[in-house]
């Protein structure tokens, strides 16, 4: 074994490096994470502020009623993780309001992985706006968690699907999986940023 490979095994551990096809992929993964971290952060800030704005229009104290903390509203908002905000979206059923209707209507997940479907499997029911919004939020959380725990974003599972995939269901309990190919992660995040404002695509670069 080459000396530098022995050093990598000592520094990163065999168990971590064994999840990559080669040491170069591990390095590329870290580079990708560095490239997308600020994009994920911007999206997380925008989405939580959008959710708060939407719900505050109906009840200015909605957040204080479910998060009992002796802090300012801004502090409470920033302290909640993305998982909390996704639960809020599910509870209040405001998926359609997070993203623009035009963006959801034109969004084709096949752009990010060619095996993605635009219908549910059983009765070929079309994926609706709220399904798309839910898939987007779940994929964003998945990418965020994998990236910020320095896991392999390039991993492909046994059936040829990217590890970055989520399951969504409709009211008939029909399911479909939506995936993001590793080579399309940046494009996916840029599309989300651009849906809020075109200048956000290159914000912070």
Secondary structure, 3 states (H helix, E strand, C coil): CCHHHHHHHHHHCHHHHCCCCCHHHHHHHHHHHHHHHHHHHHHHHHHHHHHHHHHHCCCCCHHHHHCCCCCCHHHHHHHCCHHHHHHHHHHHCCHHHHCCHHHHHHCCHHHCCCCCCCECCCCCCECCHHHHHHHHHHHHHHHHHHHHCCCCCCCECCCCCECCEEEEECCCCCEEEEECCHHHHHHHHHHHHHHHCHHHHHCCC
